[in-house]
Amino acid sequence: MTRQRREDIRIGFFQKHRRDPGFSSVCVREQPPGEVYIDVEVTEKLSLERFFEGIPVRTTLTTPFVNAVLPISERP
């Protein structure tokens, strides 16, 4: 699978789910070579499809993202 195709799939999945509560990130992985899957990180249990564009979807529960630096509007 080409890099561009992986990126198109990643962006398509992201656009479909970015507003879902608990959705954190998505990546298309090819590990081991020849085995492609969509790796999704969620901060809470989500009901996602098992396949997206024919590619298996695997989810990992992760902690919520925390900013290490205050937003500019909140800095002293």
N, C-alpha and C positions, 0 to 999 in steps of 0.2 A: 504494500500500500504506500502510495506516495505521501510525502510530508504535507502537501497541499490538501490531499483528500482527508488525512487525519485532522487537519486544522478545520476544514469545512464541517466535518462531523462534530468536532468539539464545539465549535461556535453554534451550530444548529441545536445541539443538546442544551448548551448554556442558555440560548435565547428562549427555548421552550420552558426551562425550569428556573430561571434566575429569580423569579418572584415567589417561588415556593418557599414557605417558611422552613428554615433548617438547611436549605441548599447552600453549600459552601464553595465547592470548586469541582471542575471536571477536566479530565485528561484522557486522551486516547493513547493507550500503551500497546506495545508489541513485544511481549515477553512471555516465553522465549520467542526467538525469531519465528514468525509465521503464525503466532497466536495473538490475535488482536482482541482487545476488550476496552470498554469505556470504564474508567476508574473515577467514581464519584465520591466526594467527601461530603458528609452531611453532619449537622450538629444536633439533629434529632431524627427520630425514625420517620422516614418518608415512604410513601407507596409509589415507587417508580416502576416504569416498565422493565421487563426482564431483558428486552432487546430494543435497540434503537438502530434503525437502518440495517437490520440484520446482524448487528454486532452485540455480543453479550454485555450487559451492564452489571458492574460489581460496585457495591457501596461499602464505604468505611465510615464508621462513626468517629467523629473527631470533636475536639473541644472548640467552642466558638472563638472566632478571630478577635484578638485584642490589639488595639493600636499601641505601639510602644512610645509614640510621641503624640502629645496633645495636638488637636487641630489648631491651625494658626489663630482662629477666632477665640480660642480658649487660653492661649499662651499669655503669661504676664507681660 
